[in-house]
């Protein structure tokens, strides 16, 4: 993992992820609050190989954004984190089955599970 982009409309989450990624991995960290901002960062920062995205946020939701990333940047690993699953469970399961999304964590989660999920990319 070389570069990680967090996409979450809660700015505190970006700081949370940043701390644990920098403590556990040798990776550059980027953060965006919207899909549109994330698209700009992906265009400007080719080092990004991992995206961590919330599902529910203003504008394009995290699952639609994951499909967009997968289509445009197929080598980027996408992980979804969310506290809201029931309304979109079928779509989430389909994207996981098709390999669009590499993993899913439901908030709240243990940080060790988060770190292990990202570490699985090295295997």
NORKAPE-V180421 format. One record per residue. N is the residue number from 1. PSI is psi in whole degrees, -180 to 180 (NA if undefined). NEAR is the number of other C-alpha atoms within 12 Angstrom. Layout:
N:PSI:NEAR / N:PSI:NEAR
//
This chain:
1:125:28 / 2:-40:25 / 3:136:28 / 4:132:38 / 5:124:46 / 6:133:43 / 7:106:47 / 8:133:38 / 9:-3:28 / 10:105:22 / 11:-32:19 / 12:-32:16 / 13:-40:26 / 14:-43:28 / 15:-38:22 / 16:-51:20 / 17:-42:35 / 18:-47:28 / 19:-47:23 / 20:-32:26 / 21:-46:32 / 22:-31:21 / 23:-25:15 / 24:-12:20 / 25:155:23 / 26:78:18 / 27:149:24 / 28:139:27 / 29:137:33 / 30:153:38 / 31:142:38 / 32:150:32 / 33:-17:33 / 34:160:29 / 35:-38:35 / 36:-44:24 / 37:-39:22 / 38:-40:32 / 39:-43:28 / 40:-44:20 / 41:-44:26 / 42:-38:30 / 43:-40:16 / 44:-19:13 / 45:85:20 / 46:-8:20 / 47:-18:22 / 48:124:32 / 49:1:31 / 50:134:42 / 51:133:51 / 52:119:47 / 53:136:47 / 54:161:42 / 55:-55:41 / 56:117:28 / 57:163:26 / 58:151:17 / 59:-147:18 / 60:128:25 / 61:168:29 / 62:-31:41 / 63:-42:38 / 64:-38:26 / 65:-38:36 / 66:-42:41 / 67:-42:32 / 68:-49:25 / 69:-47:33 / 70:-40:26 / 71:-41:17 / 72:-34:15 / 73:73:23 / 74:-16:20 / 75:-6:21 / 76:132:31 / 77:133:36 / 78:128:43 / 79:138:41 / 80:135:41 / 81:138:36 / 82:151:32 / 83:-9:21 / 84:115:21 / 85:-40:22 / 86:-48:14 / 87:-22:13 / 88:15:19 / 89:-45:18 / 90:-44:13 / 91:-41:22 / 92:-48:34 / 93:-38:21 / 94:-45:16 / 95:-36:27 / 96:-46:24 / 97:-40:14 / 98:-5:15 / 99:9:22 / 100:-41:33 / 101:134:37 / 102:-25:32 / 103:164:32 / 104:136:37 / 105:134:31 / 106:130:23 / 107:145:19 / 108:154:14 / 109:159:16 / 110:136:13 / 111:-31:20 / 112:-35:14 / 113:-42:19 / 114:-49:27 / 115:-43:25 / 116:-37:20 / 117:-47:28 / 118:-37:35 / 119:-25:22 / 120:-19:17 / 121:-26:22 / 122:-20:15 / 123:NA:8
//
